[in-house]
Amino acid sequence: VVRGEVNFQTDELDDKVLLKADGLPTYHLANIVDDHLMEITHVIRGEEWLSSTAHHVLLYQAFGWEMPIFAHLPLILKPTGKGKLSKRDGVKLGIPVFPLAWKGDTAEESFTGFREEGFDPRALLNFLAFLGWNPGTEQELFALDELVDAFSLEKIGKSGARFDYEKARWFNQQYVMQTDDAELAKAVRPVIEAQGYSPSEAFLQGFVGLMKERAVVYGDFWENGYYFFTDVKAYDEKMVGKKWQPERRPLFEELRNRLRQVDDYQAEPVKAAAVTFMEDHGLKFGDVLPILRLALAGTMQGPGVFEMMELLGKEAVDDRLAKAYAAFGG
């Protein structure tokens, strides 16, 4: 199906042993008989088996059995595009090549898996479908039922498909962003609980909603947003030095006090209190928001400051500001 008609010179085929001396069949005979008895309609396998197909065809003809449809898929190549991908390449490159991790007797025989690396099964399936296949359109993201409708063996290419791990990560990022917060929270919960935290469902849904645009795999939620669950580990010293002015500490203490007075601690009321403070002192967002972000997260990267404050809550925000001001000095 993939390669069209393939011809072999029968006088160039070697003689295969079909029955061993002990009467047991070899692979070639057992394979044909099993497929026939199980009424297999399609034999889909790697192109390295193409040379054996001539022998299998002759066996089908000898038995007078109807042959299945053969489809020989192109090889999955190393990320460089040179040579067949192997499990050793995964170890060497530090990338998964199996759906699930495999624990061997030695480190050399143990391999990580896409599940353990934080991939959505749907994203992995979508990625694998595009290894050698193309729908003939610009669409790349397919739900399973869409893949079933669009897929055909005839659209599989003949050339080897390069295993592009970054493309796999791209697929996963798209699925993370498109997954609703409730479903995503269930997928991310094991990552957070592995760190010793068991947040409420409401908190976790709010967390993934804020962080999913910055996550590629599930582990990124902890790596990029640990500060939602525990104190800031370290402050970006370069940015603190650039944004913090010690003589302004009394002003920021006043801001901290005003934020404590906000009763409805939601993003908009908190923002309104901060804006009023800035207007009263002739300050701009660029004077205040970077300091708040550094105090709450330790970094300039992250979701919206006021949305972050809403999720953390008044008590946690006040505690973070107090600790940060003390660390920043002044």
C-alpha positions, 0 to 999 in steps of 0.5 A: 500500500505504501510503496506500490508494486514491489518486484523480486527476482525469485531466482535471487531469493534464498531458501528459508528453513520452515521447519526445524529438526525438532518439528517446530516451525520457524518465524516465517511459517508460523507468521503466515499460519497465525495471520491466516488463522486469525483472519488478519486483513492488513499486515503493517510493519517496518520497511526492514521486513520488506525483503521477507515479504516475497517469501511470505507471498510465495507461502500464501500462494503455496497454501492457496490462501488469500493474502492480506494487504501489506503496508511497510512503514518508513523507518523512524530516524534519529533526530539528526535524520541519519540512521534508525532511531534506537532506544540507546539514542534516547539515553544518549540524547536524554529524550524519551523514545518509549510511551512508558518508562522501562526499569532494567537491571542496570542504568544502561537498560533503563529508559524514561517514557513520554508519560514520565516526562509529562506528556499528554497521551493525546499529544503523543498520539498526534505526534506519532501519527505525523511520523511519516504521514501527512493529511495533505492539509495545513491542520496539525492538531487532531482529536482521535476521532479526527485522526481516524477519519483523516488517516489512510495508509496511502498517505504515508510517505516512503522516506524515513521520518525524523524523530523531532523531539521539539516537535513532540513538545510543541504538540504537547504544549498545544494540548496543555493550552487547549485542555480545560482547567478541571481536566488539566488539574487532574493531570497535574495533581500527581506532579504537585503531590509528588512535591509534598503538597495537596492543594484543593481542587479549586486552588489547583484549577486556578493555578493551572489556569494561570500557568498553562500558557507557560507550560510545555509538559506537566513538570513545568507547572512545578518548575515554573510555579512552585512559589504558589505552594511554598516560599520563594527560594531565591530572588533574581538579584540582577532584577532586584538591583535594577528595580528596587530603590531602598529609599522607596521602602516606606512607600512600598510598606504603605502599599503593603498596608493598603493591600491589607485593607482590601476586603474583596481580595480579587484581582480587580479590587486589588488592582484598583487599590494598587492603581490608587496608591500609584496615582497618589504618589505619582508612580507608574506600573513600571515602578510598582509591578516589577517589585510586586512580581519579584516579591511574590515569585522571585522572578520576572516571569509568570502570570499576571501580578494581580491574578497571582495575588488573588490566587495566593490570597491576602495573608500569603501576599502580605507575608511574601511582601514583608519577607521580600522587603527585608531581603531587598534592603532599605 
